């Protein structure tokens, strides 16, 4: 007998997935207007993953 957890146990622990009708739309990136990973109710500057990466590169090398 192994102690390995199956995929069905890990997905059950996460809970049910939200229905597509109940999902909040994603906010637009403030730079390129592409959808972000954040809901529209997210406070602050919302950036898409690409713009987030570029902003992190830019600020990391500004020293």
VENPE-V173497 format. One record per residue. N is the residue number from 0. PHI is phi in whole degrees, -180 to 180 (* if undefined). PSI is psi in whole degrees, 0 to 359 (NA if undefined). Layout:
BEGIN
<<N,PHI,PSI> <N,PHI,PSI>>
END
This chain:
BEGIN
<<0,*,132> <1,-105,162> <2,-95,11> <3,-74,130> <4,-87,137> <5,-81,167> <6,-62,327> <7,-67,330> <8,-73,320> <9,-71,324> <10,-73,328> <11,-69,327> <12,-71,336> <13,-80,343> <14,92,174> <15,-71,148> <16,-75,144> <17,-68,148> <18,-70,149> <19,-62,328> <20,-70,331> <21,-88,352> <22,-72,136> <23,-80,141> <24,-66,154> <25,-80,148> <26,-74,157> <27,-88,149> <28,-66,136> <29,-73,346> <30,-98,312> <31,-115,355> <32,69,12> <33,-80,158> <34,-64,144> <35,-103,185> <36,-91,2> <37,-104,147> <38,-71,163> <39,-62,336> <40,-80,357> <41,-64,131> <42,-86,147> <43,96,189> <44,-75,128> <45,-110,125> <46,-123,146> <47,-72,166> <48,-57,323> <49,-68,312> <50,-67,326> <51,-60,315> <52,-64,315> <53,-65,321> <54,-66,321> <55,-66,320> <56,-63,316> <57,-63,315> <58,-76,333> <59,-70,330> <60,-100,14> <61,-91,6> <62,-73,NA>>
END
